[in-house]
Amino acid sequence: MRFAIMECVVTPGGHEIDFDRILVEELTALGHSVEFYVPEGHQFKWDYGMPVHHLKGTGVSYKGAHGLKKLVLAARREWHRQKWYTQMYALACEDKFDAIIFPSATYRYLRALKRNRLRHSPVPVLFLIHGVTPKEAVKLNHEAEAFVNESNVRIGVQTFAAEKLHLTAKKLRVYGPPNYLPRDIQQADYNKNPEVLKLGFFGQFRREKKLEEFLQAFTACHFTRPVHLLVQGSTQTPEDEVEFNRIIKAYENADNIEFWHHPIIGIEWQKGLASVDVLVMPYGNDRYLYHTSALISNAMGYREPIIAADNVNPEILRDYHIGMSFKNGDMQDLQQTLENFVNTYDAQKATYKQELERAYHDFAPSRLAKNIVALAKE
């Protein structure tokens, strides 16, 4: 099949970049072709090696917008979305492709579709949604019901929490999210027995992540084996930069803690993840009871065990023994869990390896590609 990916995320992060790579590389591995359609002026952060076509209507970002300005930008984004839909409909009628994929859709995409001729597309239009909260699920069910008689409107939802979300609309298909793999580097030897167990904390630094409390818990632990902690963080605001630098200064004499104060993407991101033995997620948010944590997907793709807050995709540690969880916000429980994990790692390593292999295959990116092809062929 000839797939057209309509990518309109203005400032894609690592998650969107990796997901588009999955679509390109896994669909082409199945023998299909892929082309991108993007708003005018759109620039990718990664060269996917596929043809790129530009549509009239620029992408619109809400970054830094509040109040009336945000409302104006929302209206402009909606107007441009209608223009993209209309152009994609015309291209579909010209037989330019066999199916359209919107890779990072929300229920708002469907709400907009109700007012556009693309709902009558002669080729399948696939909306891929990266998780929903219960409130969003209600809205998604409502919007999806409007297309019950539109055979070429197809909706796929990726979540680990399907049993909690009541996704009941007939048009919805629910899949497990894909793992993110180290696609550009040689995979590390995951059967190694490290002399020094290296824990890794990755992501954007924000005060609500309570990094300093995590470091206090880590330094208070009584480990029975050598352990090292890598803390990578990028900052988005001057206030966060000052705070992160203060924390780095406070722990600069800790010989088993290393800081990276810069963003990492692409191969550097992959090398960073592969350089550690365990991924630590000391900050939880209730949205991750439903939305997928990209670090969880990275952990399974890199076959690395986890230490995670108990409200971060709890179904994974329920169904796969790939690490340990602690009560979110309870630093004493986090300290005890860190100690327990590190001090029992050698005894549990074989179990982690076996369970990580199972999770790696259950959520393989190739499965997502096959699900997308099946959705297009329904």
Buried (B, 14 or more C-beta within 10 A) or exposed (E): BEBBBBBBBBEBEBBBBBBBBBBBBBBBEEEBBBBBBBBEEBEBEBEBEBEBEEBEBBBBEEEEBEEEEEEEBBEEBBEBBBBBBBBBBEBBEEEBBBBBBBBBBBBBBBBBBEEBBBBBBEBBBBBBBBBBBEEBBBBBBEBBBBBEEBEBBBBBBBBBBBEBBEBEBEBBBBBBBBBBBBBEEEEBEBEEEBEEBBBBBBBEBBEEBBBBBBBBBBEEBEBEEEBBBBBBBBBEEEEBBEBBEEBBEEBEEEEBBBBBBEBBBBEBBBBBBBEBBBBBBBBBBEEBBBBBBBBBBBBBBBBBBBBBBBBBBBBBBEEBBBBBBBBBBBBEBBBBBBBBBBBEBEEBBEEBBEBBBBBBEEBBBBBBBBBBBEBBEE
